[in-house]
Structures are given as C-alpha cells and as structure tokens.
Amino acid sequence: MRTPKQEEEAAEQCLVYVQQLNARLGVVTDYSKFLWINGFDNTIKETRYIYDGEALFSGDYRRPQVIDRVLKELDPKTDSLYYPPPVDPSKLADGIWQMIWLATHEEPKLCLATFVELFLFKFLSDLHVLPGALQTSELNIEPAAFQQKFGMTQIEYYCQRIRLAMKQLFPENSAFIPPVANFRQGSDVTSIIDGFAFLEPGISNHNHPLSTFNNPFMTIIKAFIDFGQVSNVDSEFKSRVYERFLKKNVKQQKLGQFLTPRNIIRAIISLGVAMISRVM
C-alpha cells in the first residue's frame, strides 16, 4: 500500500469480503499500516474507515486486546471509537429483584441469583458472545408471534436453549468444595448460574407450569433492554448490589460475615498507602 490509490483499492476489496462473510470488522494491512473497516451495516456499499478521534484507527489486529477494544468502543453509526462513562444498574437490580420475588415468592437469595443469571444473559448478549438466535433481542417480540415461530413461550425457550448454552460457556466444577456448611448448590456449583427462581420445585409443586410465568419474565427482559448496554458497568456495581441485598432482612444479613464492606476496604488501602509513603 504505497499510494493512496492502492490503499483505496485494497479497502474496497476488503469491504467485499466483509459483506460476503457478514463480518463486523475488516482490516487492510501491509503490517506497517493498518486500516480498519466498519462492517456493522452490510447494506452500505461505500468503504467506512474506523477513526480514533480525528485520526484513522491503526491498531495492530494481531493483538487480541485491540480487537476487543474496537468491538467494545466502536460506535457503528459514527465510525469512531468512543469512551462511554460507566453505568450503574443498581436501581435496575432492585426493581428486577422485586419483580422476581413478586412473581415467584421464592427466597430472596434465590431471587438475587436469578437476577445475576439474567444480568449475565444480557451482558453476554451485549458482547455478542451468544449467537444472535440466543440473544435478548430474539426474545423481544410479541408472545403470540414467538409461540408461532418456535412452538414455545419465551421463558421456555430461555430455559431449554439459552440457559443450556450459557452453562456450556461456564461448565460446572466437579472438584468444587463448599466454603461453609449447608452451602446451597444450585444448577451450577461454581455459582455463576446458581439457580433460576422460575424453575424451583416450590413453584412446580403448586401446579404452576413454566409457561405461566412468561409475562413477568418478559417484563424483566424488556427492563434490561430498555436500560441499554450493560457491557460497561461501574466497577463497584457488584459489591454495591450485594451490600444492598444483605440489608434487606435479618436472614440475609447473616451472610454479611463473609463480605467486607467497601468503606472498610478503602480505609485499609488508604492506611497501607500512607504507611508505604512514610517508609519511602
């Protein structure tokens, strides 16, 4: 790519491959220069270069973190990398936790585990780790149309297909040793997928088939969709959610012995930094 014309011709050829393969990104390179092509909208026939600020983005695609950055930070509409501020879904967590509890009347701990699982589902969807047919957008249609297309409700589809795919991404650890007595093992002993309230025996024993919970399930899914992307979450969100959860009732507060509040951790860090500074 010694001349602008050669770069343009190479980029046009790359765009053809991107569209034929239905790829989201393309890279033209002679290994001294890298030109990135935006392929998110394959209906556009003109070459759309990716920019980082005012300059063309020139990251080396052979570094995995470079591809991850483009996938995470690219705004497909502007062809530019952007740096969105972190989001805090704490209020969303409270609302969904309550929706799950009102629909199932299961233990608060299981309701929280269900929120964590569905949050993971949305997170994997936003990152396109799950195939398109297993993402949140696939569920977001009218129940009747979904039933006609798949022969089942959205919640049944989630449990029978999506949830199984997530378990394959996070397989069980058969060598797991519970850290405390009476540790509740859910469907995944690694606790990543640790129980789904709508599938608990307490519900089925009361003659409530899974399909009857489709409406509250879809209300939850739509709440996640309306919230927007959760791939750039505040780093303290996880701790904040567990702290709020532990304050809800006495039974949950007993679990607090296994967690150290963030304000104490911050104080310890500040003290440690001060002591190191004095030594130096």
N, C-alpha and C positions, 0 to 999 in steps of 0.2 A: 504494500500500500504506500507507494512512493509519491503519488499525486492525489489531489482531491478527487479527481475523476475515478481513479482506481478504488478509492475508499467508497465512493458513491455506488459504483457497480457492485462491489463486494457486499455492501449493506443491502442493496436491492435483492441480491441472490440469497442473502441470509433471511430476509423477510419472507421470501417464497418458502424456504424450508420451515420457518417458524409457523406459517399459516398451514402448510401441509401437515405438520406434526401436531397442530393445535397447541403449540408451546406458548408459554407466557413470556419467555425471555429468549433473546438471541445475542450472540457475541461475535463480532468480526475482529480478527486479530492477526497480526504478524509476530506476536509475542514481544513486540516493543511498544505497541499501541493497542488499546482495547476500546472498541466502540460497542456500546450496549444498545440493543433494540428492544423497544416496548412492544410485546405481542399480546397484551391482555385483551385487546379488542381486535379480533381477526377479521372484522368486517371492513376495517380501514386499510386501504391499499397503498398508502404512502408510508415511507420509512419514518419512524418516530424514534429519534435518539433519546436516551435517558441522560438527564442532567443532574449534577450535584451543585446546587446554587446556579451560578451563571455559566459554569464550565461543563463540558461534556464529562460524564462519569467515566473513569478509566481504570476501575478496579480490576485486578487480575482474577479471572473466574476460577483459576486453579486453586484458589484458597477458599475452602468451604464457608468461612465466615463472611466472605464478600458476597456470595450468592444469598446467604441468609439475610444479610443486610438489605440487599436490593428487594427481596421478596417481602421483607418486613416494612421497609420505609418508602417504597415506591408508591407514588400517587399516580395510578394509571391514567387519570384524566389530564394531568398537567405534565406528565413525562418526567417529573422531578422527584428526587428523594426528599423526604420531609422528616421532621423530628417531632412527632406528636407528644404533647405532655402526657404523663402517666394518668390513668383513670383510676378512680376509687369506687368499686362496685359494692361498698359496704351496705348502702341503703337497699340496693337490689338484693343483696344476700338476705337481709332482714325480711323483705317483702316475700321473697320466694320461700324462705323457711316457713313463714306463716301460712302461705298457700298450701304447702305440702302437709303441714300439720292439720289444717282445717279439712283437707280432703281425706286424710288417712287416719288421723288421731293416733299416729304411732309415737314412739318415744322421741323426745327432742333430739337425742343423739343420732337416731336413725334418720330423722328429717334433715339434720345437718349433713350426714353422709350422702344423702340423696342430692342435696344442693351441690356438694363438692363434685359428685359424679356428673351432674348436668352442666356444671360450670366447666368441667374438663371437656365435655362433649362440645360445648360452644367454643372453647379455646382451640381444640383440635380442628374444628370446622373453620375458624377464622384463619388458621395457619395452613389450611388445605392439606393437612396430614391425612384426613379421612377422604376417601373418594367422594366425588360430587353426589352420588346417589345416597351417601350416608351422612351428609351434612345437614345442618339445621334448616337450610333453605329448602331442602327436599320435603320437609315436613310441613312447610308453611303454605299449605293450600287448604281449600275447603274440605272438611271431613268426608263429605259425600263423594267428592271427586277423588280424594285419596283412596277411599274404600273401593271405588270402581277401578282405580288403576292398579292397586296392589292386593285387593281382596282381604284387607285387614285395616284396623284403625292405626292412627299414628303411634299410639303408645305400644301397641302390639308389634309394629314394625321396629320401633326403637329397641324393644326387649329382645326380639328374635333375630335382628340383623345388626343394628348399630352397636348395641351393647356387646354382642359377641365379638365384633371387630375390635372394639376398644379393649376387651380382655386379651385379645391376641397381641395387641400392642404392649400391654402390661401384664405379662403372664404371672401366674401365682408362683410364689417362692415356697417350695415344699419343705425347705430347711428352716423356715421361719420359726423362731422361739418366742412365744408371747412374753412381753416385758413385765407384766403383772398378772396376778392370779385373776381368774374369771374374765380374761380378756375376750371380748366378743369378736369372733371371727366371722366376717361377712362373706360375700361371694368371692372375695379376693383377699387372701391373708396378708398381702402387702399393704392393705388398707387404702390403695389407690381407688379401687372400686369396691367399696366396703358396705354393700347393702343398698337396696333400692326399695324405698318405703312402699311403693305400689305393688311390690311382689311379695311382701311379707305374709307369712301364714295367718296372722291375725286378720288380714283382710279377706283372704280366700275362704277362711273358715266361716265368715259371716255371709257367704254366698254373694260376694261382690266380684264378678268376673273382671278381668283386667280392662276390658273394653269400656266398662262403665266409668273409668277414670280418664277417658280420653279428653274430655273438656277441660278439667283442671290441668292436665298435663300440657295441653296446647296453650293454655293461658300462660303457663310458666315458660314454655318455649318462645312464645311471642314477646314476653317480657325481656328475655335475653336478646332477642332480635332487635327490639325497639331500643334497648340500651346501647347497642352498637358493638364495635370491636372490643374484645377483652384480651387481645394479644399483647397489649402494652399496659399492664396493670401496675399500680403502685406497689413498690417492693414490700411495704408493710401491710398490705391488704390481708394476707393470710393470718398474720398474728392478730390483726385487729378483729377479724371475724371470729376467731377462736376466743378472744378475750370477751367480746360482746356475748357470745354464746354461753360462756361459763358464768355470766352474771344473771342468766335468765331464771334459774331456780336452784334450790339447795342441792338437789341431786347432781346437777351438772357442776356445781361449784366444787364438789368433792374431787372432780377430775383436775381441778386447778393445781393440785400438788405436783403435777407432772409438767407444768408450764411455768416459766419465769416471766413476769410482766416486762414489757418493753422499757418502761421507765427505769426499772432496776438495772436492766442490761445496759441502757445508755449511761447510767451513773457509774457502773463498773468500768465501762470503756473510757469515760472521761477521767476517772481516777487513774486508770492504767496509763493513759496518755500523759497525764500530769506527772506521774512518777517517772516515766521514761524520759520526759523532758528535763526533769531535775538531774537525773543520772548523767544525761548527755551534757 
